[in-house]
Amino acid sequence: MAGGGGGSIMVLNVAEKPSVAKAVSGILSRNQGLRVREGRSRYNKIFEFDYTIRGQRCRMLFTSVTGHLMELEFEDRYRKWHSCDPADLYHAPVRKFVPQDKLDIKKTLEEEARKCQWLVLWLDCDREGENISFEVVETCTAVNRSLNVWRARFSALIDREIHESVQTLVRPNQLFSDAVDVRQEIDLRIGASFTRFQTMLLKDAFTIDVATDERSLVLSYGPCQFPTLGFVVERYWEIQSHEPEEFWTINCSHSSDEGIATFNWMRGHLFDYTCAVIIYEMCVLEPTATVTKVRHQERLKYPPHPLNTIELEKRASWYFRMSSEHTMKVSLAFLILLSSLVLFSCLSFSI
């Protein structure tokens, strides 16, 4: 792990998000001599400080990405709805590219990589993080092929673990990254082909405007849409089959100097007009009421939790004592089951 002689070498460090870059920079520099400057992206700043890795003096440049730097997509001639049969998408060529909103981050990485000798990857220590690492490697080595690439392994942003990880750098795992590439390609091919197939299959049964531009999709099919598609269709049929019915209710309130007290009627809605009129007339004939019970109850409303993978793993661990890996396996099996049911329903409907 030798550096460039006895002098200080330049090390480009890349984290998965700006907050991690800031936290790790603060820990390694101990906020002594830490300098912050702007990058091409206004959200991904660059932190500079001196550090020693295994006796080698280093000038650390620490920046970040925001999740995946690249996206996977079909070539342009396959992206139009009627450009090919949906089945052709299973063998159509795909490519990875940097989307427009990530070009500033890419330019920052390229500019900083040109003047560095090492590249240290501080991405999350899972397969997804490994895949993002190789996206960063591809971008940086394209402008500097002599970069010495290392991977920092850590599980928490605490001083001891961060200092230990930078002193025990390892090489990134290509196999983990390849596994994510395969999963992304499978998701893309299955999702795109079934989206087109389902929409074209059902467009005659419903009033659906299928545009030639893929951004006008109506029936989306993919990993995130497996469970929601069935729920949306079921809810649609419930709304269509609902028959509105008139009802009556009696509202009562009392005004005083202290404010207005509103009383709730436990019986709720009345669907019998005659019964509602009789009860109303009884209230008019006896305008004075007697309070028989007063109940006071404090209710706290908390904001809803975001529906993301981390929250799912936390709840599964808390309520069912399930590990993160087991939770994701069960979720995947559930999604595959739902997708099979949706596909079976669509085929049955077409027959």
N, C-alpha and C positions, 0 to 999 in steps of 0.2 A: 504494500500500500504506500509505496514511496512516492513522494511528490517531486516537484521540479527543483532538486538540489537543496541548498540551504536557504533559499529565498522563500518568500511567501507566495503561495499559489492562490489562484482565484477559483472559488467554488460557487457554482450556481445551485441553490437549494430551491426546490419547488414543492409546495404543499397543495392539498386538495381544495382549500378555500382560504380566503384572506384572514379569517380569524385564527386559523391554525398557524399560518405564517407569522402573524404578529405574536402569538403566544410562544411559539418555539424560539423566535428571535429574542424575545425578552428573557427567556430562560437561559439560553446559551450565552447571551451577552451580559446577563445579570443587569441589564439596562445601563451598562457602562460603555460609553463610546458608541452607542447605537444611533445610527443616522438613517433617516427615512426620506426617500425621494419618490417622485411620481413615476409611474410607468405609462405605457401607452393607454392602458385601461384605467379609468379613474377609480375603480374599485380594487384593483390589484396593485398595491404599492410595493416598493422594493426597500428592504431593510438591509443595511450594511453594518458589519461589525467584524472584529478580529477574533479568531478562535484558534485553538491548537488541537489537531486531530492526530493522535498517536505520535506526538513529538513534532509534527509538521505544522509550521505556522501557516494559517489560512486566512484569506480575506473572504468572508462569507457574504454572498449576495442572496438574499432570501425573498422570493416572490411566490406567487400562487396561481392556480387556475380556479375555475368555478365548476367543479364536476368534470364531466367528459369534455375533452377539447375537440373531439371529432364526432361526426355522425355517419351512420351507414345508410346508403341509399342506392337505388337502382340507377343505371345509366339513363340519360335523358330520354332515349327512344323507348324506354319501357315505362315511363312515368305517367303517360296519358292513359286514360281509362280504356279507350278502345284501340290502343296501340298493339295489343297482343291478347291472346287467350289467357285467362287467369292461371291456367295450369303452366303456362310458359314461364311464370315468375319463379318456379322452383329451380330452374337452371339458368335464369338470366344473370348476366354479370352484375356484380355490385361493387361499389367503391366507397372508401372512407374519405371524408373531406372535412375541412374546418368551416363551420357555418359562418354567416356574415357577422353575427353578434359575438363571435369569439376571435375575430381577426386581430383585434387590438391585443388580446392576450398572446396570440401567436407571434405578433411582431415584437412584443416585449421579450419573449423567450428567445427569439432569434437574435435580437440585439445583444442580450446579456450573454448568450451562449458563445458568441464569437470571441469574447475576451476571457473566457474561462477555460481551465484545464480539467476540472472535475464537474460532474453533475450528480447531485445527491437528491434522491426522490423521497419525499415525506408524505406520500399518499397513504390513504387508509390501508391497513394491513388485511385486506380481503381480496378476493378475485377481481372485484370491480375496481378496487384501487390499483391492483397490479396492471389491469388493462389501461387505465388512465396513465399509469407510469410509462408504458410503452408508447402511448400517444405523445407524451412529452419527449420521450427519447427520440422518436421519429422526427419530431419538429426540430429539436436542438441539433441532432447529429446531421441533419440535412445541410446545416450551415457550418458545422464544425465536427468533422469526422474523427478527430483525435480526442474527443471527450472521453474521460475515464468515468464510467457510469457506475454509481453505487445506489444501494437501497437502504433506508433507515427503517428498522422494525421497532414499532412502539405501540402500546395499547392505551396509554393515558398521558395527558399533558401535565406530568409532574416532573420536578427537577431531576430526581435520581434516574428515572427511566429515560428521559430525553438525553441526558449526558451520557448514559450507558449506551444508548442506541447509536449515537454519532461516533462513539469509539469502537463500535463493533459492526461496522457497515458490511453488508452482504451484497451479492449480485441480485438483480431483479429476476423473478421467475417467469420465464417465457411460457411455460405450460399453463400456468394460471391465466395469463393474458389470452392465450389461444382459446381456452375454454370459454371465456366471455365472448370472444369474437364469434365462436360457433353458435353460442346461445343467441347473440344479437342477430346473426344471419338467419337462424331458424325463426326467430320472432318476426323478422321483417318479411320473409318469404311466406310464412303461414298467414300472418296478419294481413298483408296486402292482398294475397290471393283470395282468402275467404271474405275479406271486405268487399272486393269487387264481385265475387261470385254471389254472395248473399244479396247485395243491393240489386244486381241485375236480375236475380231470380225473383225477387219480391216486388220489383218496381211496377209490375203490371197489376199486382193485387192491392196496392196502396197508391195513394196520390203522392208520388215521390218525384221530385225533379232531380234527375241524375245528370249533373253537369260533366263535361269532359275534363274539367280540372279536378285533380285529386283532393283539393282542399274543400270540395263540396260534398264529401262523403256523408252518407246518412246512416248506414248501418256499419259501424266500425267493429272490427274483430281483431283482437290482439290480447296480449297478456293482461293489460289493464282493463280491457272491455269484456273479458270472459264472464264475470259475474253480473256486470251492470246491464248487459244487453237483455238478458232474460227478465230482469226486474223491470226494465223500461217497457218491454212488450207487454208484460203482465199488467203493469199499471195502466197502460194505454187501453187495454181491453176492459179493465174495471171502469175507467172513465166513460168509455163508449157505452157500456151496458147500464150505467147508472140512470135511474129514473127519478127526477126531482119530485119531492112531495111537500106540500104546504104544512107548516106547523105553527103553533102559537105558544107564547111564553108570557109570564107576568113578571114585570120588573118593579121593585119597590126600593125607595130610598128615603132617608130622613135628613132634613137640613137643619142645622143649628149654628150657634156662634162658633162652635169648635170645628165645624166643617160639615161635610156630607158623608153620611154612612150609607153604604149600599148593601142591601141584603140579597143573598143568593137563595134561590128556590131549589130545594133538593129534588123536586120532581122533574125539573128540566123542561123539555119540550113536550107540548101536547099536540097530538095529531087529530084529536077530536074537537071540532070547533064548538059544538054544543056544550061539551064539558068545560071548555075554557071560558065560555061566556058565563056559565053558572058560577064558577069559582070567582070570576071577576066581579059579578054582581054581589056576591057574599062579602067581598072585600070593600065594596062601595057602601054597603049597608052598615058594615062595622068598621069605620075608618080608624078607630083607636086599637092599636095592637099592644100586646104584652110581650116583653122580651123575656124569654124563659132560659136562655143559655147564651153565654158569650165565650167564644173560643179565640185565643190569640196564638198564632203560630208563626215563627220566623223561618223563612225559607232563603237559602243561599243558592244562587245560580252561578255555576262556574262556566267559563268559556269551553266550548267543545274541543276535544283533542284533535289534532290534525290526523287525517287518515293516511298514515305513511307506514313504511316497513318497520321503522324503529319503534313506533308506538305499538304495533302488532306484536313484536318480539317482547317488549316490556310487559304487556298484559298477559301474554302466553306464559311468560316466566313467573309472573306474580300469581296468577290464578291457577295455572295447571302445572307449574314447575317444569316447563318444557324448555329445552335448550334452543338457542337461536337456529342452529342447523336443523333440528327436528321440526321447529315451527315452520321454516321455509319449505321443508319437504312436504309437510301436511298441507300447506297453502297451495303448493304446486299441484298436488294430487287433487285438491278440491277444485282448482281452476280447470284442470283437464277434464274432470267429471262434468262440470257445468258447461264447458265448451262442447263436449260430446252431446249433452242433452239439447243444447241450442241447435247444433247441427242436425241432430235427429228430428227435432221439431220442424226445422225448415224443410228438410227433405220430405217429411210426412205431409206437410202443408202443400208442397208442390205436386205431390202425387195425388 
